[in-house]
Amino acid sequence: MTVTTAPVATSPATPPVATPPRRRGLARLPLSAWHLLLAPLALVFAVPLVWLVLSSVMSDAEINRFPPALWPSGIDLGGYRYVLGNAMFPRWFANSLIVSVVAVASNLLFGALGGYAFARMRFAGSRLLMGLMLATMAIPFQLTMVPTFLVMKRLGLIDTLGALIVPSLVTPFAVFLLRQFFLSLPRELEEAAWMDGCSRLRVLFLIVLPMSRPALSTVAVLTFLTTWNDLTWPLIAINHDTQYTLQLGLTTFQGQHHTKWAAVMAGNVITVLPVLIAFLVAQKSFIQSITSSGLKG
Amino acid sequence: MPRLPTPLTLPAGDAREDGQQDHGQDRDRADHAAGAGEREPGRRRRSPLRRGETATAWAFITPAVLIILGLSVIPVAWSVLLSFQASDLVTPSRWVGLDNYRALSQDPNFSQAVRNTLLYTVLYVPLSIGIGLALALVLNRRIRLVGLYRTLIFVPFVVSATAQGVLFSFILDPEFGAANSVLNTLGISPQGFLTDPGQALLVLVAISLWSGTGFCVVVCLAALQDVQPSLIEAARLDGAGRWQLLRHVTLPAMTPVSVFLLVWQTINALQVFDLVYVTTKGGPLGSTTVIVYFIWEQAFKNFTAGYGAAAAYVLAVALGLVTVGLRLVRGREQRRSARPVRLEGAGK
């Protein structure tokens, strides 16, 4: 591993206070030879996304010549005008937003209710049910996608947003994650509230949930990310273009407009931007959610 | 929701959760180990039982139970039936016994899909974890701009597979793409990329690495920050050099997280679909037809849903074997190392 040849002696575990304040006022942290590796590498990760934004503001002439322009000569909003005017991107955006927002809200609600019951209440069959729910997490989606399509068809939901919403109303992951978090909370406050005659529901909403912000935000972030980004299920459940989500709309639009790359890239920016903005605004919460889902389940 | 490899992430203390009330105190300790810290002994553990408690509990869990079990138990059973039938999803289906499975074993397209999926997995999983771990070790240093580097490397992970596919179809377009334009100025002849049967799958691996490595980096970084500083200090006082520190302290502490990533990335790689659908639709010449694409094509394009269901069962069994196999490895690993690593404890 190349790491050992590092010309820096800074230990990974050195606490912040141990670093001598070099170049006071400019930046606290030292420069290092690792920048020679990291800077080009970070560029590799960033360039495709930069190129995405750049090409969305190119004119058709710039984008369709060979070799194509690598930098736009000016900002041409033709692509955006096209996807917002001629295509149904605003509609698809609204559809995606509805599905994601409903999924987030209902996962928080049903996840909290279920998680709380499994964490704090004793009733016959609770262990069995929790075990069953956990077991369903191991079932791959491919196994259930064809029959789920048939179930949704029986319910008359195919080709409506309902078909996208119902399967994502609540996931075992949300129930389990919240249950684990509730178990880690001290019971004293809840018990005091019971003494005062608070109902379970009030205890949950007034005492437990306000203490559970980290877990709730993990559920919200991951639910939003997966619902917004999903393509497989909308592709199966939706046929009519008025019901498309952004992901489905984008790939269909690309298939139909091979030569209108600026418009396709404008649509792509519209698809990516909400998640990107959400990520940049709440980066810490995103990263915590993703690592905690992976490591602590 | 990300489909997590559940049995793997199940905390150790969970096996006896919600147990008999005689063990209540014991259990409470396991449950609270991660969060609230120790509790005073002799405290009352049971929540006050109230009339109607069971009814309330059922009211709380009914929505979750109905949706989760309803949309998993019914479909799983249904797809067993489907796999023994010939069904076009519209007209009534016909019982064909094991014919679907027999046909599957002789279908050259299916064996090609299996080969493609395995190749993709064998390339993507080790590369993403290896690069991710190496990058995490570098990014764990306190150097200038390290936060910016971390952000830039992670950002592609939140971009949907659809957006990635559309973006890279454009960048790698043989005629109008920027990639060939750059190669041209470097004096390299234009490449076919996703349109070249010999390259397409490798290009898909590269795109997946672009978006998936950041996840491994972030997970490894979190684990690195959990390595106890006292261990490193002790090793250093014993005269361990940088290489020895890495080999004998840091990397062993990373074993659990590496096993987790191995399972997680393998499960995701075996299920790759969106990117393939958006970029190549399984082509050119079937060179990127992966198993899930094959299932989707059978069920929703060729309308041979029973055949697709049979293929899905083959995949499900494979996924199950991966999970169980690696769980056994992990169990052995856990028993072998006496040192408690925080990641594996009775976490929250």
Interface residues (C-beta under 8 A of the other chain):
Chain A: M1 T2 V3 T4 A6 V8 T10 S11 P12 A13 T14 P15 P16 T19 A27 L29 P30 L31 S32 W34 H35 L37 L38 L41 A42 V44 F45 A46 P48 L49 W51 L52 S55 I63 N64 F66 P67 P68 L70 N107 F110 G111 L113 G114 Y116 A117 F118 R120 M121 R122 F123 A124 S126 R127 L129 M130 L132 M133 L134 A135 T136 M137 A138 I139 P140 F141 Q142 L143 T144 M145 V146 P147 T148 F149 L150 V151 K153 V166 P167 S168 L169 V170 T171 P172 F173 A174 V175 Q180 F181 L183 S184 L185 P186 R187 E190 E191 W194 M195 R200 L201 L222 T223 L225 T226 W228 N229 D230 L231 T232 L235 I236 Q247 L248 L250 T251 Q254 W261 V264 M265 N268 T271 V272 V275 L276 F279 L280 Q283 F286 I287 I290 T291 S293 G294 L295 K296 G297
Chain B: M1 P2 R3 L4 P5 T6 P7 L8 T9 L10 P11 E17 D18 D31 H32 A34 G35 A36 R39 R46 S47 P48 L49 R50 E53 T54 T56 A57 W58 F60 I61 P63 A64 V65 I67 I68 L69 L71 S72 V73 I74 P75 V76 W78 S79 L82 L89 A134 L135 L137 V138 L139 N140 R141 R142 I143 R144 L145 V146 L148 Y149 T151 L152 I153 F154 V155 P156 F157 V158 V159 S160 A161 T162 A163 G165 V166 L167 F168 S169 F170 I171 D173 E175 F176 G177 A178 N180 S181 V182 N184 T185 W210 G214 F215 V218 V219 A222 A223 L224 V227 P229 I232 E233 R236 G241 R242 W243 L246 T250 V257 F260 L261 W264 I267 Q271 F273 D274 Y277 V278 I291 V292 I295 W296 A299 F300 A305 G308 A309 A312 Y313 L315 A316 L319 G320 T323 L343 G347 K348
